[in-house]
């Protein structure tokens, strides 16, 4: 594969195209400055304005959220996995229908495999614009977002209505629900009672891993972060590995399905039969199936990279095995 062909499978951080109208809380004060990015796959955006960089199915979606300080993403739920790692900034994740059931503070490089069937939200509590990268289970990412009832009600006060078809209508722009489309119903009390509300000990102990801990473990080889045999035991339809300079190798390998490389620290040189490319933090590279390749740091200093590949497991609820 030529370098030109591979370059079309690399999304550079500086080329990311944001969408500021992706979700129902796009006008809600406190959430109206956030930016949503869909890097690989269709994502879960509710807006036709969302740009998709790479449409090739991978068995999972890759996205990102960029937010200035004090900006938050409203409480929502997903039917499939949602995994975040912190690219830049300091972030507070919180959960529960009202967001008061628990919270955790994450720093650069930390990873959070958020359990399915809980309401979750997050905000940038740092002093600069921050970015978190996301992996969502399944090619269709579980059919969209399930919002906490108060999020839908608050959005109406600021002109946004979500249709039962999953599309947003902005009444401030003169848009109204079509006659054959009903508003998205809010969850009933019975439905809300079925949503999980785990403790901080359950969430932080079971689903959060710190960058510095993984960095230390990587001295002995690549770290299986998420997987049936991972340090987070889960089968969300994909696996995530963590590599550093100590665990990287120039020996080429291949997968029988597309894989994704996402540096979080340092610059990485990716070589394959036919060419090479250098990735920086925030870049995303899709490696075609059956293409032998290697990834090693290209400069001195700290270096870390996340590697994602789909598995044959269904992209469903968080595995409790």
Backbone bond lengths (Angstrom), bond angles and torsions (degrees), N, CA, C in turn:
res aa  C-N    CA-C-N  psi(-1)  N-CA   C-N-CA  omega(-1)  CA-C   N-CA-C  phi
1 X - - - 1.468 - - 1.530 108.88 -
2 X 1.326 116.58 131.84 1.461 121.03 -175.63 1.526 110.95 -74.86
3 X 1.352 116.68 157.50 1.466 119.21 175.39 1.522 112.40 -57.13
4 X 1.336 117.65 -33.79 1.463 120.43 179.06 1.526 110.97 -65.52
5 X 1.342 116.38 -41.85 1.462 120.36 177.56 1.522 110.88 -62.86
6 X 1.322 116.63 -42.36 1.457 120.62 -178.26 1.524 111.68 -71.05
7 X 1.324 116.87 -32.86 1.459 119.35 -179.77 1.528 110.71 -61.14
8 X 1.331 117.54 -30.08 1.463 120.67 177.75 1.524 111.53 -70.16
9 X 1.325 116.90 -13.09 1.460 121.83 178.58 1.529 111.65 -103.61
10 X 1.331 116.52 10.12 1.460 121.74 176.59 1.524 108.96 -113.00
11 X 1.308 116.44 127.08 1.467 121.45 175.27 1.518 107.04 -108.41
12 X 1.318 116.23 110.83 1.459 121.59 -178.82 1.531 109.84 -78.24
13 X 1.318 115.06 143.07 1.469 120.34 179.50 1.526 111.38 -52.09
14 X 1.331 115.58 -43.19 1.453 119.68 -177.50 1.517 113.83 -71.23
15 X 1.341 117.90 -11.59 1.464 121.65 -179.92 1.527 112.63 -102.42
16 X 1.311 117.79 -0.16 1.465 120.19 -179.72 1.524 110.73 -59.92
17 X 1.332 115.88 135.99 1.460 121.11 -179.65 1.525 109.14 -108.00
18 X 1.334 117.35 114.23 1.461 120.49 -175.36 1.527 112.44 -83.38
19 X 1.305 114.51 157.25 1.461 121.84 170.40 1.523 107.09 -122.79
20 X 1.325 116.75 124.56 1.464 121.47 -178.97 1.523 112.25 -98.72
21 X 1.335 116.69 2.75 1.466 120.83 -179.18 1.523 110.93 -124.65
22 X 1.347 116.44 29.83 1.457 120.40 -170.32 1.524 113.66 -70.62
23 X 1.356 117.23 -30.68 1.458 119.08 -170.76 1.521 112.10 -134.76
24 X 1.312 114.14 171.58 1.456 121.43 -171.85 1.525 113.29 -64.32
25 X 1.320 118.02 -21.55 1.468 120.30 -179.00 1.525 112.15 -93.89
26 X 1.346 117.55 18.50 1.467 121.35 -175.44 1.515 113.26 -63.58
27 X 1.350 118.32 -22.55 1.461 121.57 178.06 1.520 112.68 -105.12
28 X 1.329 117.34 -9.75 1.457 120.90 -175.64 1.526 110.30 -70.65
29 X 1.333 118.06 124.45 1.471 119.99 179.38 1.527 111.59 -53.33
30 X 1.311 115.63 135.72 1.457 120.96 -176.99 1.511 112.76 97.36
31 X 1.353 115.80 -21.60 1.462 120.63 178.40 1.527 112.17 -122.52
32 X 1.308 116.61 -4.19 1.463 120.79 -170.10 1.530 114.27 -77.17
33 X 1.320 118.30 -6.20 1.468 120.48 -179.07 1.527 113.17 -104.77
34 X 1.318 116.72 3.15 1.463 118.71 -177.05 1.524 110.76 -76.86
35 X 1.336 115.25 154.73 1.459 122.48 178.26 1.525 108.95 -123.15
36 X 1.321 115.01 136.79 1.456 120.87 -179.49 1.524 109.32 -113.80
37 X 1.341 116.01 139.92 1.455 121.53 -178.78 1.522 109.27 -127.38
38 X 1.322 116.99 132.09 1.453 122.00 172.62 1.518 107.40 -111.74
39 X 1.319 115.99 111.06 1.462 121.17 -173.22 1.525 110.91 -94.72
40 X 1.332 116.85 -48.74 1.468 121.57 178.77 1.523 108.61 -132.24
41 X 1.328 116.94 130.32 1.464 121.68 178.33 1.515 112.33 87.78
42 X 1.316 115.82 176.88 1.458 120.75 -175.97 1.501 115.15 -75.47
43 X 1.346 117.84 -20.34 1.459 120.56 -179.47 1.511 112.24 68.19
44 X 1.327 116.32 -161.45 1.460 121.38 -177.84 1.527 111.46 -126.88
45 X 1.318 116.81 18.26 1.457 120.22 -179.13 1.518 111.11 -61.35
46 X 1.344 115.78 143.84 1.462 122.03 177.26 1.526 112.01 -98.82
47 X 1.324 116.45 8.99 1.462 121.48 -174.40 1.524 111.40 -118.36
48 X 1.344 117.70 138.72 1.468 120.36 175.34 1.529 111.96 -70.94
49 X 1.331 117.26 -9.91 1.467 121.10 179.99 1.526 113.00 -77.72
50 X 1.335 117.11 -11.27 1.456 120.38 -175.54 1.528 111.05 -67.84
51 X 1.328 116.61 124.62 1.469 121.53 176.82 1.528 108.99 -88.63
52 X 1.334 116.32 134.14 1.466 122.44 175.63 1.523 107.96 -107.57
53 X 1.323 116.92 121.67 1.465 120.62 -175.50 1.528 112.67 -77.17
54 X 1.330 117.73 -45.76 1.466 122.05 -179.60 1.528 107.71 -129.57
55 X 1.318 116.92 120.54 1.471 120.78 -175.11 1.524 113.02 -96.20
56 X 1.316 118.30 -8.51 1.464 121.75 -178.39 1.527 111.00 -58.26
57 X 1.343 119.19 125.50 1.469 120.48 178.47 1.525 111.44 -62.15
58 X 1.331 115.47 136.54 1.460 121.73 178.73 1.529 112.34 -122.29
59 X 1.334 117.28 -7.35 1.459 120.53 -172.82 1.512 112.17 91.56
60 X 1.332 116.53 -2.98 1.455 123.55 176.87 1.522 107.78 -157.80
61 X 1.314 116.61 169.17 1.457 122.56 177.15 1.526 109.35 -113.07
62 X 1.333 116.19 148.74 1.460 121.69 172.61 1.521 107.82 -119.64
63 X 1.310 116.11 129.32 1.455 120.93 177.98 1.513 110.72 -142.14
64 X 1.316 115.92 -171.52 1.461 120.96 178.63 1.518 109.06 -159.39
65 X 1.318 115.21 158.20 1.461 122.08 174.44 1.511 108.30 -130.20
66 X 1.320 115.79 128.84 1.457 121.50 176.67 1.508 109.64 -116.38
67 X 1.325 116.86 132.42 1.456 119.92 -175.80 1.529 111.18 -145.34
68 X 1.327 117.31 140.53 1.458 120.16 173.04 1.525 109.63 -75.09
69 X 1.318 118.30 170.53 1.468 120.36 179.37 1.531 111.96 -56.37
70 X 1.326 114.69 142.58 1.469 124.89 177.05 1.526 113.89 71.00
71 X 1.316 117.61 7.28 1.456 121.34 176.29 1.524 108.54 -91.26
72 X 1.338 116.96 139.52 1.455 120.60 -176.81 1.513 112.25 -127.27
73 X 1.330 115.46 155.85 1.450 123.69 172.77 1.523 106.84 -102.57
74 X 1.326 116.64 126.79 1.469 121.81 -170.95 1.528 112.59 -69.00
75 X 1.315 115.12 162.10 1.459 122.45 -175.18 1.529 111.38 -65.85
76 X 1.333 114.81 127.66 1.456 121.08 -177.50 1.520 109.53 -151.31
77 X 1.321 114.94 173.38 1.455 121.87 -176.81 1.524 108.48 -136.07
78 X 1.334 115.88 154.32 1.460 121.68 174.96 1.524 109.60 -129.94
79 X 1.322 116.02 153.01 1.468 120.85 177.59 1.524 111.69 -87.22
80 X 1.328 117.37 -16.46 1.469 120.88 177.57 1.525 108.86 -124.38
81 X 1.311 115.04 178.38 1.459 121.18 -173.49 1.521 112.38 -59.70
82 X 1.323 115.57 147.44 1.458 123.22 170.16 1.523 106.80 -135.64
83 X 1.310 115.83 112.10 1.460 122.25 -178.45 1.517 108.88 -116.27
84 X 1.322 116.73 129.88 1.460 121.53 177.33 1.526 110.27 -117.78
85 X 1.343 116.02 141.96 1.457 118.10 161.85 1.527 108.02 -126.23
86 X 1.323 115.26 147.10 1.457 121.10 -173.73 1.518 109.06 -84.89
87 X 1.318 116.13 117.80 1.461 120.74 176.17 1.522 110.47 -85.91
88 X 1.317 116.73 -42.94 1.462 120.35 178.85 1.519 109.53 -153.57
89 X 1.317 115.51 149.44 1.459 120.56 176.88 1.519 113.75 96.53
90 X 1.313 113.93 -174.36 1.466 123.25 179.08 1.523 106.69 -127.39
91 X 1.322 116.90 128.28 1.455 120.91 -168.97 1.528 111.88 -129.29
92 X 1.319 114.42 142.45 1.467 120.96 173.17 1.523 108.68 -108.94
93 X 1.324 116.57 122.17 1.457 122.68 173.46 1.524 108.24 -102.90
94 X 1.310 116.07 138.38 1.469 120.46 -178.76 1.520 108.81 -138.70
95 X 1.331 117.15 159.82 1.463 119.36 -176.18 1.519 111.06 -148.90
96 X 1.360 113.93 170.45 1.462 121.70 -172.41 1.521 109.33 106.28
97 X 1.328 117.12 156.99 1.471 120.47 -176.50 1.525 112.19 -55.08
98 X 1.323 116.87 -37.77 1.466 121.42 179.15 1.530 112.06 -103.00
99 X 1.322 116.67 0.79 1.451 120.27 178.99 1.508 114.97 81.71
100 X 1.325 116.62 14.80 1.461 120.14 -175.29 1.531 113.31 -116.20
101 X 1.332 117.42 15.83 1.466 120.05 -178.82 1.523 112.40 -84.00
102 X 1.321 117.51 -21.95 1.452 121.32 179.71 1.515 110.23 172.24
103 X 1.316 116.65 166.76 1.460 121.31 179.17 1.516 110.22 -155.90
104 X 1.351 114.93 161.17 1.447 121.31 175.61 1.530 107.59 -147.46
105 X 1.329 116.03 142.90 1.461 122.16 178.73 1.525 107.97 -102.32
106 X 1.332 116.87 128.13 1.457 121.48 -178.73 1.521 111.05 -119.74
107 X 1.341 114.83 145.78 1.452 122.83 -179.58 1.531 109.82 -113.97
108 X 1.320 116.62 177.47 1.456 121.87 -177.11 1.527 111.78 -54.74
109 X 1.335 115.32 130.73 1.449 121.98 177.92 1.512 114.57 90.85
110 X 1.341 118.40 -21.04 1.458 121.35 179.07 1.530 109.93 -64.30
111 X 1.331 116.93 152.99 1.461 121.88 -178.48 1.524 110.07 -129.12
112 X 1.326 116.36 144.10 1.462 123.18 -175.67 1.525 108.40 -135.67
113 X 1.317 116.09 112.11 1.460 122.84 175.21 1.531 107.40 -91.87
114 X 1.321 117.21 90.55 1.463 120.76 -171.31 1.526 110.00 -70.79
115 X 1.322 118.57 125.63 1.463 120.07 179.98 1.524 111.31 -59.08
116 X 1.324 115.83 145.51 1.456 119.82 173.22 1.528 109.52 -70.12
117 X 1.328 115.03 162.86 1.461 123.62 176.65 1.520 113.34 63.07
118 X 1.339 116.76 35.21 1.462 120.02 166.80 1.534 107.83 -134.85
119 X 1.323 116.48 146.80 1.454 120.40 172.24 1.524 107.81 -75.21
120 X 1.342 115.01 132.03 1.451 120.13 -179.42 1.523 109.81 -137.59
121 X 1.322 115.23 151.88 1.451 121.94 174.91 1.516 107.94 -148.02
122 X 1.330 116.94 171.86 1.457 119.61 179.68 1.517 109.63 -155.85
123 X 1.329 114.57 154.21 1.459 119.60 178.37 1.520 110.31 -143.73
124 X 1.311 114.81 150.96 1.457 122.12 177.10 1.530 107.61 -82.75
125 X 1.314 116.94 114.59 1.466 120.84 179.24 1.525 110.63 -108.10
126 X 1.334 116.43 13.52 1.457 120.59 176.86 1.518 111.32 -84.39
127 X 1.314 115.47 -170.49 1.471 120.87 -177.13 1.526 112.82 -103.71
128 X 1.353 116.99 -5.97 1.464 121.48 -179.62 1.525 109.45 -132.19
129 X 1.327 115.15 169.50 1.462 121.11 173.45 1.517 108.45 -54.37
130 X 1.329 117.06 134.37 1.455 121.38 -178.98 1.518 111.40 -124.75
131 X 1.320 114.98 158.95 1.465 121.03 -178.61 1.521 110.28 -135.13
132 X 1.330 116.29 132.34 1.458 121.07 172.43 1.518 108.23 -120.75
133 X 1.317 115.89 138.91 1.453 122.72 -179.22 1.526 108.64 -100.42
134 X 1.338 116.13 144.28 1.458 120.46 -172.01 1.526 111.65 -129.00
135 X 1.340 114.72 145.25 1.463 122.38 170.06 1.519 106.76 -120.76
136 X 1.328 117.07 125.18 1.459 122.60 -179.40 1.522 109.13 -115.43
137 X 1.321 116.76 134.88 1.457 121.14 -176.08 1.514 113.75 -70.30
138 X 1.330 116.74 140.79 1.459 122.81 175.44 1.508 113.53 85.66
139 X 1.320 116.69 155.22 1.459 120.61 176.99 1.523 111.83 -70.22
140 X 1.347 116.93 -29.73 1.465 119.77 178.51 1.518 112.27 -101.69
141 X 1.340 117.23 7.54 1.475 123.43 176.99 1.515 112.79 52.56
142 X 1.329 116.82 34.78 1.463 120.10 171.87 1.508 115.21 78.14
143 X 1.324 118.04 10.87 1.453 119.72 174.86 1.508 115.60 86.56
144 X 1.334 118.66 10.36 1.455 119.41 174.36 1.508 114.22 118.02
145 X 1.337 114.77 -161.48 1.464 123.12 -172.90 1.524 109.57 -111.66
146 X 1.328 115.73 140.95 1.460 121.65 173.04 1.519 106.67 -109.23
147 X 1.334 117.27 116.75 1.462 121.35 -174.64 1.521 111.89 -93.22
148 X 1.326 115.52 146.05 1.463 119.82 170.91 1.530 107.84 -61.47
149 X 1.342 118.14 142.29 1.469 120.73 -174.68 1.521 114.57 -51.50
150 X 1.340 117.80 -41.57 1.458 118.87 -176.35 1.533 112.43 -67.48
151 X 1.325 117.53 -24.05 1.463 120.55 178.17 1.531 109.98 -67.45
152 X 1.321 116.55 -43.37 1.470 121.45 178.74 1.523 110.31 -64.87
153 X 1.329 116.77 -41.99 1.476 120.58 -179.25 1.527 110.64 -66.15
154 X 1.324 117.57 -43.15 1.465 120.49 179.98 1.522 111.15 -65.08
155 X 1.324 116.86 -35.82 1.463 120.39 -178.63 1.525 111.38 -63.45
156 X 1.330 116.94 -36.04 1.468 120.51 178.85 1.523 111.00 -59.06
157 X 1.327 116.48 -37.48 1.465 120.69 -179.30 1.521 112.18 -66.20
158 X 1.339 116.08 -15.89 1.466 120.24 -178.09 1.534 111.40 -117.66
159 X 1.321 116.09 19.13 1.455 120.81 167.88 1.508 117.95 93.86
160 X 1.329 119.09 0.85 1.455 120.27 -178.37 1.526 111.36 -108.56
161 X 1.327 115.49 130.68 1.461 122.39 179.02 1.520 108.33 -124.73
162 X 1.319 116.28 132.20 1.457 121.42 178.88 1.515 108.98 -99.45
163 X 1.345 115.40 124.58 1.448 120.11 179.09 1.510 112.02 -81.18
164 X 1.322 114.81 161.73 1.463 120.31 178.20 1.532 110.77 -64.62
165 X 1.331 115.71 -16.21 1.464 121.16 177.56 1.528 112.54 -84.13
166 X 1.343 116.94 3.17 1.455 121.36 178.79 1.510 114.56 82.30
167 X 1.340 118.14 9.13 1.458 121.74 -179.33 1.529 110.83 -105.45
168 X 1.335 114.72 148.52 1.459 121.43 179.41 1.519 111.25 -91.44
169 X 1.350 115.49 144.43 1.458 121.74 175.71 1.528 107.50 -129.14
170 X 1.342 115.20 125.74 1.462 122.15 -175.63 1.521 109.21 -101.06
171 X 1.330 116.19 104.08 1.466 119.97 -178.35 1.526 111.70 -67.25
172 X 1.353 116.91 -21.53 1.467 119.81 177.01 1.529 111.39 -68.78
173 X 1.331 116.11 -19.49 1.460 121.02 177.40 1.525 111.45 -102.67
174 X 1.335 116.00 12.29 1.453 120.10 179.46 1.515 114.26 81.43
175 X 1.329 117.26 11.01 1.463 120.39 179.90 1.527 109.77 -86.54
176 X 1.311 116.36 140.19 1.456 122.31 177.50 1.517 109.40 -133.41
177 X 1.312 115.62 158.72 1.459 119.31 176.61 1.527 109.45 -60.75
178 X 1.321 118.23 134.20 1.469 119.84 173.42 1.524 110.32 -59.84
179 X 1.316 116.24 155.98 1.463 120.49 -176.70 1.527 112.64 -59.47
180 X 1.328 116.36 -29.21 1.465 119.85 -177.34 1.526 113.48 -95.73
181 X 1.348 116.50 9.84 1.467 120.52 179.58 1.523 109.94 -120.14
182 X 1.309 116.02 127.43 1.455 121.63 178.36 1.536 109.84 -93.92
183 X 1.328 117.38 157.70 1.467 118.93 175.44 1.525 110.95 -63.91
184 X 1.322 115.81 150.82 1.457 120.08 175.42 1.527 108.66 -61.75
185 X 1.320 118.67 121.52 1.467 119.44 -179.17 1.524 111.42 -70.37
186 X 1.323 116.43 143.14 1.462 119.92 174.52 1.519 108.37 -77.62
187 X 1.303 116.53 155.75 1.459 120.35 -179.84 1.522 110.77 -65.14
188 X 1.309 114.99 140.97 1.459 120.24 177.53 1.519 110.12 -79.19
189 X 1.317 116.06 169.35 1.473 120.69 177.75 1.525 110.18 -58.37
190 X 1.328 116.97 -41.80 1.458 120.48 179.89 1.524 111.26 -63.80
191 X 1.335 116.13 -39.02 1.465 119.76 178.78 1.525 111.11 -69.70
192 X 1.328 116.28 -39.17 1.462 119.71 178.82 1.522 111.28 -64.23
193 X 1.326 116.75 -34.17 1.462 120.61 -179.64 1.524 112.00 -65.92
194 X 1.334 117.21 -19.73 1.460 121.26 -179.49 1.534 112.41 -88.99
195 X 1.338 116.53 -6.58 1.465 120.35 178.73 1.528 109.21 -81.93
196 X 1.312 117.07 132.26 1.460 121.51 -177.59 1.531 111.40 -70.34
197 X 1.319 114.91 153.88 1.464 120.91 177.07 1.528 108.33 -141.84
198 X 1.331 117.22 73.94 1.466 121.22 -175.01 1.523 112.00 -70.72
199 X 1.324 114.64 161.59 1.460 120.93 177.97 1.523 110.02 -79.15
200 X 1.328 115.43 165.46 1.461 120.20 176.81 1.521 110.85 -62.22
201 X 1.317 117.20 -36.90 1.459 120.51 178.96 1.523 110.92 -62.24
202 X 1.344 116.88 -42.51 1.454 120.72 179.93 1.528 111.36 -65.43
203 X 1.317 116.74 -43.44 1.457 120.61 -175.81 1.522 111.27 -74.48
204 X 1.333 116.28 -53.62 1.464 119.41 -175.81 1.529 110.83 -67.42
205 X 1.332 116.62 -40.35 1.453 119.47 -179.31 1.512 113.76 -69.17
206 X 1.345 116.20 -33.86 1.454 119.05 -173.87 1.510 116.39 -99.71
207 X 1.328 117.95 -21.58 1.461 119.03 -167.60 1.535 114.59 -128.46
208 X 1.322 118.13 0.97 1.465 121.95 179.80 1.523 109.31 -115.58
209 X 1.344 116.32 135.62 1.452 120.34 173.30 1.529 108.44 -131.73
210 X 1.327 115.52 135.87 1.462 122.02 -175.50 1.524 111.37 -88.28
211 X 1.314 114.36 142.84 1.463 121.79 -177.76 1.528 111.68 -55.69
212 X 1.327 117.49 -48.59 1.458 120.04 -175.39 1.525 111.89 -65.13
213 X 1.326 117.19 -33.36 1.462 119.87 176.97 1.526 110.67 -68.01
214 X 1.337 116.61 -43.36 1.468 119.88 178.67 1.519 110.63 -65.91
215 X 1.328 116.36 -36.70 1.463 120.81 179.67 1.530 110.02 -61.34
216 X 1.319 116.13 -41.03 1.461 119.72 178.40 1.531 111.15 -66.96
217 X 1.330 117.14 -42.65 1.460 120.84 179.71 1.528 111.57 -63.77
218 X 1.332 116.84 -31.56 1.465 121.09 -176.32 1.521 112.33 -69.43
219 X 1.317 118.29 -10.35 1.466 120.29 174.67 1.522 111.34 -63.23
220 X 1.331 116.70 -22.21 1.459 121.48 -178.59 1.529 112.26 -99.92
221 X 1.336 117.78 1.73 1.454 121.64 179.74 1.519 110.68 136.10
222 X 1.350 117.38 171.92 1.464 120.06 178.43 1.523 111.30 -54.61
223 X 1.322 116.66 140.89 1.465 121.94 -177.74 1.522 109.21 -98.66
224 X 1.340 116.54 121.54 1.459 120.57 172.47 1.529 106.22 -78.01
225 X 1.335 115.99 103.09 1.462 119.87 -175.74 1.516 110.92 -79.80
226 X 1.343 116.34 -50.57 1.458 121.22 -179.79 1.520 108.67 -125.78
227 X 1.312 116.45 128.60 1.458 122.24 -179.28 1.506 109.25 163.61
228 X 1.312 115.89 174.18 1.466 120.29 -179.58 1.526 111.52 -58.57
229 X 1.346 116.56 -30.65 1.457 121.47 178.61 1.529 111.09 -115.86
230 X 1.336 116.24 24.85 1.449 120.67 -178.10 1.515 113.68 -83.98
231 X 1.321 115.96 169.22 1.465 119.21 175.40 1.533 109.90 -71.89
232 X 1.327 116.91 -17.08 1.460 122.62 161.06 1.522 105.15 -112.57
233 X 1.318 117.33 107.98 1.465 120.60 -176.16 1.518 108.91 -78.59
234 X 1.315 115.59 109.71 1.457 120.72 179.86 1.518 108.53 -158.32
235 X 1.324 116.30 156.70 1.461 122.63 178.21 1.532 108.44 -131.42
236 X 1.334 117.90 69.46 1.467 121.14 -174.60 1.528 114.85 -85.83
237 X 1.330 117.86 10.50 1.451 120.85 -177.12 1.513 112.68 98.83
238 X 1.323 117.29 1.48 1.466 122.46 175.93 1.517 109.15 -155.93
239 X 1.328 115.26 163.22 1.460 122.12 174.52 1.520 108.92 -121.82
240 X 1.332 115.01 149.55 1.463 120.98 177.12 1.524 108.88 -126.50
241 X 1.343 115.56 127.94 1.455 122.26 175.66 1.524 109.35 -112.16
242 X 1.313 115.68 157.08 1.467 123.21 -179.79 1.522 108.09 -124.07
243 X 1.339 116.75 124.84 1.453 122.19 -178.96 1.516 110.59 -121.44
244 X 1.324 115.48 148.30 1.460 122.23 172.56 1.527 108.30 -129.71
245 X 1.313 116.28 -177.69 1.467 120.32 177.33 1.531 110.13 -56.48
246 X 1.328 116.15 -38.57 1.459 119.97 -176.07 1.523 112.58 -68.68
247 X 1.326 117.48 -28.04 1.462 120.11 -175.21 1.525 113.22 -106.64
248 X 1.346 117.63 -3.25 1.462 120.66 178.83 1.527 110.23 -77.76
249 X 1.323 116.13 153.46 1.460 120.97 179.16 1.523 109.68 -141.44
250 X 1.340 116.00 149.06 1.456 121.18 177.55 1.521 112.00 -81.24
251 X 1.318 116.99 -6.41 1.468 120.20 178.37 1.533 109.62 -69.72
252 X 1.308 116.38 127.78 1.463 120.85 -177.97 1.533 111.11 -78.19
253 X 1.329 114.86 149.50 1.456 121.83 176.45 1.529 107.97 -144.56
254 X 1.324 117.30 167.19 1.460 121.82 -179.68 1.519 109.33 -141.01
255 X 1.337 115.49 160.29 1.457 122.52 176.59 1.525 109.20 -122.73
256 X 1.320 116.96 155.88 1.462 120.28 -179.26 1.523 112.41 -85.35
257 X 1.323 116.55 12.07 1.460 123.03 177.57 1.526 107.73 -152.89
258 X 1.332 118.53 162.70 1.464 119.02 -179.43 1.524 111.64 -60.40
259 X 1.339 115.92 145.20 1.457 121.57 175.31 1.518 108.52 -127.14
260 X 1.327 116.39 166.51 1.467 121.11 -175.05 1.520 109.78 -131.43
261 X 1.331 115.89 135.75 1.461 122.96 177.33 1.516 108.79 -113.16
262 X 1.349 116.81 130.80 1.460 121.80 -176.68 1.531 109.95 -138.69
263 X 1.337 117.58 96.78 1.469 119.65 177.80 1.523 112.02 -65.21
264 X 1.330 114.98 143.22 1.457 120.35 174.85 1.526 111.02 -116.47
265 X 1.323 116.68 -23.29 1.465 122.71 176.14 1.525 109.21 -142.73
266 X 1.323 116.73 140.10 1.449 121.33 174.40 1.519 114.32 74.91
267 X 1.342 115.68 178.40 1.459 122.84 178.16 1.526 109.12 -107.04
268 X 1.335 115.53 139.22 1.455 121.56 -175.34 1.522 110.22 -122.84
269 X 1.324 115.55 133.08 1.466 120.76 177.12 1.526 108.26 -97.74
270 X 1.333 115.53 120.35 1.456 121.88 179.18 1.520 107.45 -103.44
271 X 1.324 116.48 124.40 1.458 121.08 179.18 1.522 109.62 -119.00
272 X 1.319 116.29 142.08 1.455 122.68 177.16 1.522 108.13 -144.20
273 X 1.305 116.52 169.68 1.456 120.55 179.09 1.518 108.46 -68.00
274 X 1.328 116.60 99.29 1.445 120.63 -179.80 1.505 114.52 127.17
275 X 1.339 117.30 -8.60 1.453 116.97 179.98 1.515 113.37 168.80
276 X 1.335 114.75 -170.58 1.459 121.14 179.83 1.523 108.79 -155.41
277 X 1.328 115.93 163.17 1.461 122.51 177.49 1.521 107.82 -153.79
278 X 1.314 116.37 156.77 1.457 121.63 178.35 1.517 108.90 -114.67
279 X 1.338 115.83 130.79 1.456 122.65 -179.61 1.523 109.99 -109.50
280 X 1.323 115.78 143.61 1.460 123.01 176.29 1.530 108.70 -114.78
281 X 1.332 118.06 164.53 1.458 120.01 177.36 1.533 111.73 -53.90
282 X 1.319 115.61 132.95 1.461 120.83 -177.65 1.507 113.51 96.46
283 X 1.347 117.58 -17.37 1.460 120.45 175.13 1.531 109.78 -76.80
284 X 1.333 115.96 152.71 1.464 121.94 177.93 1.518 108.27 -130.96
285 X 1.332 116.68 128.29 1.464 120.99 -179.61 1.516 110.14 -122.96
286 X 1.323 116.03 127.15 1.456 123.18 174.17 1.518 108.90 -96.25
287 X 1.321 116.41 118.94 1.464 121.77 179.94 1.529 108.42 -98.20
288 X 1.324 118.63 124.37 1.466 120.63 -178.95 1.524 112.06 -61.01
289 X 1.310 115.58 155.39 1.454 120.42 176.42 1.532 110.24 -62.89
290 X 1.327 114.59 145.13 1.467 123.71 176.02 1.530 114.27 65.75
291 X 1.323 117.64 14.47 1.465 120.16 176.33 1.532 108.76 -96.70
292 X 1.319 116.96 116.59 1.464 120.93 178.32 1.522 109.32 -68.28
293 X 1.335 116.08 131.61 1.460 120.52 -176.64 1.523 109.85 -153.15
294 X 1.332 115.28 164.25 1.460 121.46 175.47 1.513 108.25 -138.68
295 X 1.325 115.84 160.81 1.466 121.84 179.67 1.515 108.56 -139.95
296 X 1.340 116.42 120.02 1.465 121.58 178.36 1.526 108.29 -139.83
297 X 1.334 117.84 149.70 1.472 120.21 176.52 1.520 110.72 -59.84
298 X 1.336 116.20 140.94 1.462 120.35 -177.12 1.522 112.80 -103.13
299 X 1.348 116.75 -6.50 1.461 120.95 179.28 1.520 108.32 -136.45
300 X 1.317 115.78 162.50 1.458 119.10 176.58 1.517 109.71 -72.08
301 X 1.317 115.80 165.66 1.458 120.30 178.69 1.522 112.37 103.91
302 X 1.312 115.05 -176.71 1.463 121.85 -177.51 1.516 110.83 -64.75
303 X 1.335 116.42 138.41 1.462 120.73 179.80 1.523 109.58 -148.26
304 X 1.333 116.47 134.04 1.463 121.50 178.17 1.522 108.31 -151.42
305 X 1.327 114.95 147.02 1.455 120.73 -174.18 1.524 109.52 -147.06
306 X 1.341 116.22 140.24 1.463 122.04 172.34 1.518 109.29 -99.33
307 X 1.335 115.76 139.52 1.462 123.05 -179.93 1.526 108.04 -124.27
308 X 1.340 117.00 128.92 1.457 121.62 -176.35 1.517 109.68 -124.06
309 X 1.331 117.24 135.07 1.455 122.08 175.69 1.520 108.47 -145.26
310 X 1.325 116.95 142.92 1.463 121.46 -179.44 1.525 110.56 -72.55
311 X 1.323 115.91 156.98 1.463 122.48 173.96 1.525 108.21 -121.98
312 X 1.318 116.30 178.81 1.461 120.81 179.08 1.524 112.52 -83.55
313 X 1.330 116.85 -1.92 1.462 120.44 179.01 1.523 110.11 -71.54
314 X 1.320 116.17 146.10 1.455 120.94 178.22 1.526 110.29 -65.87
315 X 1.336 116.23 143.87 1.476 121.40 178.12 1.529 107.92 -83.83
316 X 1.303 116.25 74.63 1.456 120.59 -177.39 1.509 112.22 -119.15
317 X 1.322 115.20 -148.01 1.456 121.18 -176.84 1.516 111.12 -66.90
318 X 1.327 115.42 157.82 1.455 121.72 178.12 1.533 109.54 -54.38
319 X 1.313 114.77 132.39 1.469 121.64 -177.04 1.522 109.65 -75.57
320 X 1.318 116.91 132.51 1.456 121.19 -178.88 1.522 112.54 -104.13
321 X 1.338 117.04 11.04 1.450 120.27 -175.45 1.509 114.67 -68.98
